[in-house]
Amino acid sequence: MRLHRREQSGLSLIELLVAVTIGLFATLAITQSFAISEAHRRTATSGGDATFNGALGQYTIQRDARMAGYGINHPVLLGCRIFAYDEGVSPPRTFDFFLAPVVITQGAGTAPDEITITYSSTDTLPAPIELTQDLPTPAANYHVKNAFGVAAGNLLVMAEGGLDCTLSEATNTPSLAPPGNQDIIIHNSGNYTDAYGRQVTARYNKPGGLGPNYTKNAILYNLGPAPIVNRYYVAGNELRLDQLISNTIGARVAPEIVQLQAQYGRDADGDGIVDAWTEATPATAVEWSRTLALRFALVARSALPERERDAADVCTTTTAAPTWAGGTLDVTTLPDWRCYRYRVFESTSSLRNLIWRPA
């Protein structure tokens, strides 16, 4: 019996080389498609992040701006500098802010601005409280015509024309005092019983007082138990917040915010209509009372740089700084600023509590 060997067949070297070449071209095509897809994904994702961050920052400032000036809008005393003392921290601190709905602190040159917004948290009619007696000493009790709405733990601002304003903390609830003492507001340092019956320590009353000795021409503002003095600013490519009264510093509001610019809307002739937008801070109570709006713009940046470059290896994603109604929003001082995409969020808020104010 004779065995026949079957012929064997396979791929030649040339065929193998052709197959490898085709595979390499296919891999290259797939890689390029993936790279393009990934670039589009990065752009879409970063753009979405910038939109979200900018909208979040814009909403947060807008929300405070709508309340700006609530409870502190007496036209004669607007713009007064308020001095305050806080022994809730160690060591105790002194700080100050202004009796004004909105204060814009201009950044140096084209650097980002700061916006400070102030309003009361009182849940009663925010009417000024009149005094019936001069204060013999800065720490003396306040004798008032009507202490309605004042409760232990409320923060108070004393203001008188020509004098600095001061912050204090009520340590009694006048309506609960015996007859004959319901027109007295106490603001001692040390422990007291708050409106909820708890034993707490006064935080904002400096022993001996802050001065000056006010007369009965002064006016007392009840800011409620948790007034707001919020300062918004840009630091480390983030929108941040300082809560001046509670001493919360550097709270993160929104990431990848690289510019903030703001302007006052001024009513020049007293007709209740904004005539001009200006960066100049009001200098008198009349100018403050005619500041009827806040206009601001935030610039949000994409989280990741784009890879588009020209022949000179320079990024071409952004070639000019963004703009808003108030002018140019300078981002050119940022490293590799051309490599990023930017979104501008512009908003105008009327300061309604300066429009609806006591006569």
C-alpha positions, 0 to 999 in steps of 0.5 A: 500500500502506497501512501500519498503525501498531500500537498501543503499550501500557505501564504507567501512573504509578499502576501503577508507583507500586503496584509500587514500593510492593509492592517496598518492603514486600517489601524491608522484610519481608526486611530485618526477617527478616534482622535477626531472623535475624542477632540470633539468630545473634549470640546463638547464636554469642556463647553458644557462644563463652562456653560454650567459653571458660568450659569451657576456663578451668574445665578448665585450673584443674581439671587443676592442682587435681587435682595440687595439693600433690603432693610438698609435702604434709608436714603439719608444714611446710605454709604455709611461705613460700618465698623464691627467686632467679632469675638466668635473667632480667636483672636477676636477680629475687627472688620468693616463694610458699607451700609449700601446694597452693592459695592463694586471694588474695581480690580487694578487695571483689567484685573477682575472686580469684586462685588459686595452685596448687603441685605437684612434677614429680618422677617418683620417690616424693615423700618428704621428705629428711632432713639429717644435718648442720647447714648452716654457711652458707646456700650449704653442700652438703646432707648427707642420709640418702638422696639417691635421686631427686635429679638435677642440675637438680632444684629443691629446697625447704629447710624447717624449723619456725619458719624461712622456706623457700628454693628451690635448684637441685641441680647434681650427681646424687648417685647418680653421685658416687664412693662416699662422696659419694653423700649430698651434694647440691650447689647451687652457682651457675655452670655444671654438667652436668645429668642429660642431660649438657648444660652448663647454668648454674644459674638458682635458686642465689643466690651466698652462698645465701638463708639462713637456716642450717638445722639437721639438723632441716630437711627437703628437698623434691625438686620435680623439674626443672619444678615448677608454681606457677601463678597464675590471675587475671582481667585485661582480661576474660581468664583469665590465668596467671602461671607464677612459677618460669619467670617466664612472666607474663600467659599468656592462658588464655581470653578473655571471662572477667570474674569468678573467685571461690574458697573453701577447703573446710575440715575443722574437726574432723579427720574427713576431711570438709569441714565448711565453705567459707571465704575465710579463708586457713589460718594454721597448718600444722594448718589447711593440713592440714585444707584438703581441697577447692577450690571456684571459679566462673568467669563467661564473657561473650558476646563481643558485646553484645545490642541489646534495650533498654527504653523508657528505652534501657536494655539488658535482656539481663541484669537481675541479677548471676549467682550460685553456691554461694558467693554473688553473682558481681558483674559490675555494675562492667563497662561496659554489663554489662546488655547481655551474656549470662553463663554460670557455670562452677562446680567443686569439686576435692578436694585429694587430696594433702592427704588422701593424705599422710605421717603 
